[in-house]
């Protein structure tokens, strides 16, 4: 059976892909070089016949958390069709809610997990500062990405922010985490793996007076060679939680010389393909092995 690959993307509104290199186009160019027939489709496009594809490459489904129930239904559909999905559907489901951070922390890995605030709960911030041992907290939806509805709260921040979070909490579950000063002082590291092997890494630093490292919030990005200790920590996480993945991105910070996981991105991470000279060759090699067996 000849290969026919779908690159799963999203209906771009500019919310999550500003100031980015189009990695869908880069992936398309690589598949063309490899002689593999393919098409790019938004994951939520109702007219697409996903059964016509041999493989679905999850690349830029960057609004899945805005339409989470529909996204889960779509994953169920792909699974029922028997289409090969990369990354695999069970991995995508597991990684789609930040509850996975609690699992990783419970198994002894250094991890900034935090505490879940269930939907509809009456918000009481003061006890959370004490429980999490921090004078500043970060609050975000439990199913989210792109720093959507992500807020920083200093102790005594005021009723306005507390009310805003309380209102949001009536709509969905949230996660509250301690604010990590190292993100502002140094930045957040992203280590990218293809077929479970390290490829390249970047350091993402927030803009002045901000704490969000995403480039569309003005953050800066630079390539780097991670230390042996950092690479070993990230590899251990991939070995344990990212088995049989085409791609994985390990995001974290160093605290007192120890790498702490912030996010393990297995659904739709931006891969920084345009920054490192190793990135595209490594990605192409991984794709060739998974799709062509060589």
C-alpha positions as CSV (number, residue, x, y, z in Angstrom):
1,X,0.0,0.0,0.0
2,X,1.5,3.4,-1.0
3,X,2.0,6.0,1.6
4,X,-0.5,8.8,1.9
5,X,0.3,11.1,4.9
6,X,-1.9,13.8,6.5
7,X,-0.2,16.6,8.4
8,X,-2.6,17.6,11.1
9,X,-2.7,21.3,11.7
10,X,-5.4,23.8,12.8
11,X,-7.4,26.7,11.5
12,X,-5.0,29.5,12.2
13,X,-6.3,32.7,13.8
14,X,-2.8,34.0,14.5
15,X,-3.3,33.4,18.2
16,X,-0.6,30.8,18.6
17,X,1.6,31.0,15.6
18,X,2.7,34.7,15.4
19,X,6.4,35.3,14.8
20,X,7.0,31.6,14.0
21,X,8.6,29.7,11.1
22,X,5.9,27.6,9.4
23,X,6.9,24.1,10.5
24,X,4.0,22.6,8.6
25,X,5.6,23.9,5.4
26,X,9.0,22.6,6.5
27,X,7.5,19.1,7.2
28,X,5.7,19.2,3.8
29,X,9.0,20.0,2.1
30,X,10.8,17.1,3.8
31,X,8.0,14.7,2.8
32,X,8.2,15.9,-0.8
33,X,12.0,15.3,-0.8
34,X,11.3,11.8,0.4
35,X,8.8,11.2,-2.3
36,X,5.9,10.7,0.1
37,X,2.4,11.9,-0.9
38,X,0.8,14.1,1.7
39,X,-1.7,16.8,2.5
40,X,-2.0,19.4,5.2
41,X,-5.4,19.6,7.0
42,X,-6.8,21.2,10.1
43,X,-7.6,18.4,12.5
44,X,-11.1,19.8,13.0
45,X,-12.0,20.1,9.2
46,X,-15.3,18.2,8.8
47,X,-14.8,17.4,5.2
48,X,-11.6,15.4,5.6
49,X,-11.8,11.7,5.0
50,X,-9.1,10.6,7.5
51,X,-9.5,6.9,6.4
52,X,-7.9,7.8,3.1
53,X,-4.5,8.3,4.8
54,X,-2.1,5.7,5.9
55,X,-0.5,8.0,8.5
56,X,-1.6,11.1,10.4
57,X,1.3,13.2,11.6
58,X,0.2,15.4,14.5
59,X,2.1,18.6,13.9
60,X,0.3,21.9,14.7
61,X,-3.1,21.1,16.3
62,X,-2.5,24.3,18.3
63,X,-6.1,24.9,19.3
64,X,-7.0,21.5,20.6
65,X,-7.4,22.8,24.1
66,X,-10.0,25.3,22.9
67,X,-12.1,22.4,21.6
68,X,-11.0,19.7,23.9
69,X,-14.1,17.4,23.8
70,X,-14.1,17.5,20.0
71,X,-10.4,16.8,19.9
72,X,-10.8,13.7,22.1
73,X,-13.7,12.5,19.8
74,X,-11.4,13.0,16.8
75,X,-8.6,10.9,18.4
76,X,-11.2,8.2,19.1
77,X,-12.1,8.3,15.4
78,X,-8.5,8.0,14.2
79,X,-8.0,5.1,16.6
80,X,-11.2,3.3,15.3
81,X,-10.1,3.8,11.7
82,X,-6.8,2.1,12.4
83,X,-4.8,4.9,10.9
84,X,-1.2,5.1,12.1
85,X,-0.9,8.2,14.2
86,X,2.3,9.8,15.3
87,X,2.5,10.4,18.1
88,X,0.2,7.5,19.1
89,X,-3.3,8.2,20.3
90,X,-2.9,6.8,23.8
91,X,0.1,9.1,24.2
92,X,-1.8,12.1,23.0
93,X,-4.7,11.4,25.4
94,X,-2.4,11.0,28.4
95,X,-0.5,14.2,27.5
96,X,-3.5,16.3,26.8
97,X,-4.2,17.1,30.5
98,X,-1.6,18.4,32.9
99,X,-2.6,15.8,35.4
100,X,0.3,13.8,33.9
101,X,2.6,16.2,35.8
102,X,1.3,14.8,39.1
103,X,2.0,11.3,37.9
104,X,5.5,12.1,37.0
105,X,6.2,13.9,40.3
106,X,4.7,11.0,42.2
107,X,7.2,8.7,40.6
108,X,10.2,10.7,41.9
109,X,11.2,12.9,39.0
110,X,12.0,16.5,39.8
111,X,8.9,18.3,38.5
112,X,6.9,21.5,39.0
113,X,3.5,19.8,39.2
114,X,1.4,22.0,41.5
115,X,-2.2,21.4,42.6
116,X,-5.4,20.9,40.7
117,X,-8.3,23.3,41.3
118,X,-11.5,21.5,40.3
119,X,-14.1,23.3,38.2
120,X,-16.8,25.0,40.3
121,X,-14.6,25.1,43.4
122,X,-14.7,28.2,45.6
123,X,-11.4,29.8,45.2
124,X,-9.3,30.4,48.4
125,X,-5.8,31.6,47.4
126,X,-4.2,32.2,50.8
127,X,-4.0,28.6,51.8
128,X,-2.4,27.8,48.4
129,X,0.5,30.1,49.0
130,X,1.3,28.2,52.2
131,X,0.6,24.7,50.7
132,X,2.9,25.3,47.7
133,X,5.5,27.2,49.7
134,X,5.6,30.3,47.4
135,X,4.7,33.9,47.7
136,X,3.8,34.0,44.0
137,X,1.7,31.5,42.1
138,X,1.0,30.8,38.5
139,X,-2.5,29.7,37.6
140,X,-3.5,28.1,34.2
141,X,-6.2,25.8,32.8
142,X,-5.5,22.1,33.4
143,X,-6.0,21.5,29.6
144,X,-4.2,24.4,27.9
145,X,-1.3,25.6,25.9
146,X,0.2,28.8,24.5
147,X,-0.1,30.5,28.0
148,X,-3.9,30.8,27.5
149,X,-5.5,32.3,30.6
150,X,-2.2,31.9,32.5
151,X,-1.9,34.4,35.3
152,X,0.7,35.3,37.9
153,X,-0.5,36.1,41.4
154,X,1.6,37.6,44.1
155,X,0.4,37.2,47.7
156,X,-2.1,40.0,48.4
157,X,-2.5,40.6,44.6
158,X,-6.0,41.9,45.2
159,X,-9.6,41.0,44.8
160,X,-9.7,41.8,41.1
161,X,-7.4,38.9,40.0
162,X,-8.8,36.6,42.6
163,X,-12.3,37.2,41.1
164,X,-11.1,36.7,37.6
165,X,-9.6,33.3,38.4
166,X,-12.7,32.4,40.4
167,X,-14.9,33.2,37.4
168,X,-12.6,31.2,35.1
169,X,-12.8,28.3,37.5
170,X,-16.5,28.1,37.0
171,X,-15.8,27.1,33.4
172,X,-13.0,24.5,33.7
173,X,-10.4,22.9,35.9
174,X,-7.3,24.9,36.7
175,X,-3.8,24.1,37.8
176,X,-1.9,26.3,40.3
177,X,1.8,26.1,40.5
178,X,4.6,27.9,42.4
179,X,6.1,30.7,40.5
180,X,9.7,29.8,39.5
181,X,12.0,32.7,39.6
182,X,14.6,30.9,37.5
183,X,12.3,31.3,34.4
184,X,12.7,35.1,34.6
185,X,16.3,35.1,35.7
186,X,17.6,32.5,33.2
187,X,14.7,31.1,31.1
188,X,13.1,27.7,30.3
189,X,15.1,25.0,28.5
190,X,13.5,22.9,25.7
191,X,15.2,19.7,24.7
192,X,13.8,18.1,21.5
193,X,14.0,14.4,20.8
194,X,13.2,12.5,17.6
195,X,12.5,8.7,17.9
196,X,13.5,9.1,21.6
197,X,17.0,10.4,20.7
198,X,18.2,13.9,21.5
199,X,18.3,16.2,18.6
200,X,18.8,19.8,19.7
201,X,17.9,22.3,22.5
202,X,17.0,25.9,23.0
203,X,16.7,28.3,25.9
204,X,13.5,30.4,25.9
205,X,13.7,33.6,27.9
206,X,10.7,35.9,28.6
207,X,10.5,39.5,27.6
208,X,11.3,42.1,30.3
209,X,8.5,42.4,32.9
210,X,6.9,39.2,31.7
211,X,7.1,35.6,32.9
212,X,5.7,33.8,29.7
213,X,8.5,32.5,27.5
214,X,6.4,32.0,24.4
215,X,7.8,33.9,21.4
216,X,4.4,35.5,20.6
217,X,4.6,37.2,24.0
218,X,8.0,38.7,23.1
219,X,10.2,36.0,24.5
220,X,13.6,35.3,23.0
221,X,15.1,32.0,21.9
222,X,18.6,30.8,21.5
223,X,20.2,27.5,20.7
224,X,22.4,25.8,23.3
225,X,24.2,22.6,24.1
226,X,22.7,21.2,27.3
227,X,24.9,20.0,30.1
228,X,25.4,16.2,30.5
229,X,23.3,16.3,33.7
230,X,20.4,18.2,32.0
231,X,20.5,15.9,29.0
232,X,20.5,12.8,31.2
233,X,17.5,14.1,33.2
234,X,15.6,14.8,30.0
235,X,16.5,11.5,28.4
236,X,15.3,9.7,31.5
237,X,11.9,11.4,31.2
238,X,11.7,10.4,27.5
239,X,12.7,6.8,28.2
240,X,10.0,6.5,30.8
241,X,7.0,8.5,29.4
242,X,7.6,9.0,25.7
243,X,8.1,5.5,24.4
244,X,7.7,5.1,20.6
245,X,7.3,8.8,20.0
246,X,8.3,10.4,16.7
247,X,8.9,13.7,18.6
248,X,9.1,14.9,22.2
249,X,10.0,18.2,23.8
250,X,11.1,18.3,27.4
251,X,10.6,21.8,28.9
252,X,12.2,22.6,32.2
253,X,14.3,24.8,34.5
254,X,17.4,24.3,36.5
255,X,17.0,24.9,40.3
256,X,20.1,24.6,42.3
257,X,21.7,22.7,39.5
258,X,18.9,20.2,39.2
259,X,16.7,20.0,36.1
260,X,13.0,20.2,36.9
261,X,10.3,19.3,34.4
262,X,7.8,22.1,33.5
263,X,6.1,20.4,30.6
264,X,6.6,17.2,28.6
265,X,5.2,18.1,25.2
266,X,4.1,15.1,23.2
267,X,1.1,16.5,21.2
268,X,1.9,19.6,19.2
269,X,5.2,21.1,20.3
270,X,6.9,23.7,18.2
271,X,10.2,22.0,17.3
272,X,12.4,25.0,16.6
273,X,13.3,23.4,13.2
274,X,14.7,26.7,11.9
275,X,17.1,27.5,14.7
276,X,19.5,24.5,14.9
277,X,21.4,23.2,11.9
278,X,20.9,19.7,13.3
279,X,17.2,20.0,13.6
280,X,16.0,19.4,10.0
281,X,18.4,16.6,9.2
282,X,17.6,14.8,12.5
283,X,13.8,15.3,11.8
284,X,14.1,14.0,8.3
285,X,16.1,10.9,9.5
286,X,13.4,10.2,12.1
287,X,10.6,10.5,9.6
288,X,12.4,8.3,7.1
289,X,12.8,5.6,9.7
290,X,9.2,5.7,10.8
291,X,7.6,6.1,7.4
292,X,10.0,4.3,5.1
293,X,11.7,1.9,7.5
294,X,15.2,3.2,6.7
